[in-house]
Amino acid sequence: MRILVIEDEARLAEFVRQGLGQAGHLADGADNGATGLEMAAATPYDAILLDLMLPGQNGLDVLRNLREFGIDTPVIIVSALGGTEHVIRGLDAGAVDYLRKPFAFEELLARLR
């Protein structure tokens, strides 16, 4: 799979991209919502991993923009905001899944399958 990781925490983003690569996936990264939107519009990804707390534009706005632009790539929100209301908002905005940080990497891989 080709996966876009939109995550502003550099260490976590690198950990996720490396882990995805070791699992046989190709992973690109963006550290803010605007760059993530540009990359998603320019490249056909199989999945997008999206943080909610991004600089400039929050993840829910990024997700809504993706859908408004006709980009229907499956999005899994990966966020430290783990309250039920956050999960519901993310799913209602168009995410296919919501993974709370911290998470086990094996669980992320299972959700991608």
Phi, psi and omega in degrees: 000149171257123190234136174259126179253113178254100188209128182271345177279107189303316182295317179294317179300316180295318178301314181293314180298317179295316179298319178296320178298318178294334179273005176095011180259159173257122185237128173253160182227148173226140183258009175204165185294319182298314178295319178300317178298315179300315181294319180294327179286331185268340187229134177280100179269152175276335179200156176232129172259122191233122172280152179271324184266086182248153176290140176086299184226125182287162185299324178296320176295321176300313180298315179298319178296319177305312182292321178297327179279002179081015178271110185255021177304134177301133181243128171251119175282133176236108190214152173283345176282098189252008180291153181305320181296326177291318179299313181298315179300318180295315179293319178295332179282349176123002176289148177270343181199167182217121181243124182277137173276146350288157183222158174277131183301325179299326177292319176300314179299320179296320180292327177290330179292000000 
